[in-house]
């Protein structure tokens, strides 16, 4: 019996070894992406500095365009290559359609029920369908709430990377966050109540009215809390994107007066001086749109795409990416990739003139299923505001000095030194401005 037993064991081991060596691509796809040396508990957090997108760009320059990092307990895939980003959002689009469950975001987003942070599924699809942004005069009332909530729920707090910090977080941050959320909810609930009291015809013209209609059919899903979250997320996204992009654009134009003069000439030619720029003009103002695109290339408002999370194990460039891995796309790095863009740090709107792009990898609003649904509206709002400012006023930097273009840290990229500039009405526009 013993010889037969040994023969059986030998055959079993041989078959296992044979299967191991002959398995297709097993030596390749079982590997995790490249990863720098890490420390116990904190992982790679010690390698990060602000602004985060610059820090990640430096790591990618050293270790490659695909990195596997660990932020505390949270595994994170960092992509800085346009080709690899395409793999994430084409071949693996469904796998990366989810959002990570950041504790710091949970309360602000009503348990992740906004368009941006909701889990991929039927609720997200319905929210995206009804998401049309409206203009409200009360928008100025919640600007401070937006900034405060963004700071408290950034997805970059210790509680997001170390579960045991949740107790400390609840003691130190929760009270302040709860107060901000309460004020924000009161503001948003007032808008809901106002629409709810209106006549049916008025309700049908608003996003809130559409959601209240869904609430009548599925009250357990479309609660007032969910409507408040969606309402505020749309207002916040539109406000931050537009105001920061306009500030970056004007800063770039002041540092490049020839581009400012060219844009002014285009507006005078296409629109004239007897009326203001209108939405219908935007499609005919190719250089103005090129300025906006070049601004978003150099200074994307969200330099790191809103984090995604892998719902299942998948493979990027042959590397294995485990499920529940956070995905960060370094848009800032992709937009300045010298392999894609000629002279990538130069401000040159001509790259985008006449609807063309020098580099095909342009993703300031993300890509894939979770791409920002407000892209078209944001571009139109920015074009109208920036176009009117260029059309109506002469602009100069303070003291003729170059505008400081240093980027501030944060999820939404603002300027460290806010723009100060001198402006005066253009002589030829005074009659129109006086008559407004």
Helices and strands as residue ranges (DSSP letters): H 2-22, H 26-29, G 45-47, H 52-63, E 66-71, E 74-79, H 82-89, H 103-106, H 122-130, G 137-142, H 143-152, H 158-161, G 163-165, H 166-172, H 174-197, H 200-203, H 207-217, H 224-255, H 257-270, G 279-284, H 286-298, E 308-309, E 314-316, E 319-321, E 326-329, H 331-335, G 349-355, H 375-392, E 393-397, G 398-400, E 421-425, G 427-429, H 430-434
